[in-house]
Every structure is written in structure tokens, then in C-alpha cells.
Amino acid sequence: MDLGIKEKRAIVCGASKGLGRACAEALAHEGVRVTITARTRDTLEAAAREIAAEAGVPVIPVVADITTPSGRAALLEACAEPDILVNNTGGEPPGEFREWTHEDWIGALEANMLAPIELIKGTIDGMIARRFGRIINITSSTVKAPIQILGLTNGARSGLTGFIAGLARDVAAYGVTINNILPGAFDTGRLHTVLGAAAQRAGHTFEEQVESRKQSIPARRLGTSEEFGALCAFMCSVHSGYMTGQNLLIDGGAYPGTL
């Protein structure tokens, strides 16, 4: 299927590894001109070189902390008129809510709610003017089924979800869609951190904890970055224009609800 986005311009955040990189790879293979950002120079620049070599398109790396005004400004200077924005930030560390400080909560909100909103604010008017835009927020399945030890992330990402529910309807008539992708358990470094902490608390080995998690998923496996990237690319395509304001679970059937 031709996704119809060749030569479009995209910003992909948190793209040096994991799900963000998978999204950048999938878009680049569709001929999208991708600008990727993350905070660590070495891994980001290596990712840009590798994606460009594989996809045969230029990939621009921007080393920046998008939770800061200066980081966002640098990113938008490098790609001033994106047609596609993929917001992606690392979740907050697991913990116990009695131990979280006010500063911990502010940090979670800055990273997982306010920074994505600021990037949307900086890009959406151009999309409206061009009558095409795709905004994807990578959040988490915990928005629908919270995990108690991930309360900082649960709370901040739920706030972003509520904001998007209103904004998406306001801009749909201009050819701009905004959707959230909610990953479940994917084989990434982030999941390894969470499972490692769970294994330590339960007195299990890491391998035992991973196998237990697999068995809790109807698909009996962890998700792959490649299948996540493919979903993201489709949601950025011309074929997804009648879908907006949606929360798309990709979790191997782990969420047991009907809605």
C-alpha cells in the first residue's frame, strides 16, 4: 500500500532508540523527510546515519531536550513546517506515590503532557494552513488500565489524553488529525527497566519476570518495534484521514475491556 506521504516532512521525538526510532524508520521507508530528536548525541546521530542508509532518504538529527523552551525552539528551527509530528517521551520511573515530591510531579507533567502540547502549538497552525497534518502522541496502555507503580506516568499522560480529545475535534475539518497510540508490553529498554524493578520486588530473576509478563498477554509474546512503527506510519498516511481523537491500543490483547 502506498501511504501517500512521500516527501512529507516529519518530526519524531525520542527517536534515538525504541518505539520512537521504529516510527522514524517506518516513515523514512515511506520517503518521508524525517527530523529526529533526543538528548543523547551519540545514539541519536548513529540512529540518523543508520536510518538514512537503510531508507535512502536524508535524516536530520537534532540533539535537544524537548521539555525545555530552548530544546523545542532548536527542533522547530530545524524543521519549521512539519506535516507530521510524533510526540514521544520516556515514561517516569516506577515508584510509590508517598515518595513522590511536588517536583517529581512537575517533571512528569513537563515531559509527558506539557512538552507535547507545546510542540503541537508550534506546528498545528502550519498544518491547518496546508490542509494536511498528522499528529501522533505515543502514550501508554496505562492510560486505559493504570499500573499502580507507574502513577507519575499514568497521571501526566491521562492529562494529555483529555486535552487531545477536545483539540482533535476542533481541527479535523482542516485535514489535520490527532491520535494517540497506546503501547502495551514492547521489547524495549523501557520495559526492561520496569520488569527489572518488578523482578527485584518479587524476588524473581529478570528472565522469570519476562516470561510471566508474556504469559499474561493473550498473544503470549512481547510486541516488536517494527509492528509499532508500521501502525504509526499508517496513522500518518493519507488513508487515516477519517480517524481522529482516537486512543489506539496495541497490546497483544492484554486490555480486557470492550471499550
C-alpha angles and dihedrals in degrees: 000000000000106000091202096229103106111142092014116134122240140185115205118187126207088018104146092092146348123024095345092057090047090056092049091049093050093049093046091053087057090057096258117152100236131201111193129194139191137140102251112078101200098051093040095051091045090052091050092052094047096046092047092050093049098043100034094230132107115266118195118209119207116188104212146133103234092197087074128070091233092052093051091046091053091050094049091046089057093047108020099168110034120176090198130040122187111190112202129161131168115259122247123265118274117254150127117293094227089064097051116102129210087258090055090055093047090051091051092050093047093052103036104031116012100042093053090047091051091051090049089051090051096051111026100080091058090050090050091051092051091044093232132086140143121196119183123185115197104212125149144267085247087079086073099028110025121213109217097222091052095060096133091056094039092055100043096045092047087056091054090048092055092049093050092051090067100036095049092062092048096059103032094099090063096059093260118129128189120194137164124224114208112201121200122196110342125173096253137126090258092059091047089057092051094045091046091055091046091050091052093051093047096043092241131132117254090248091053091050092050092050091048090052091050091052091053090060118080090223088055093223144073121261121257126232091233094061091047091052091050092055091049092050091051092050088053092051133100088251095067097060094114093056118082139144090025132142106215115200118208103177111124091259095301096135105080100199130104095225 
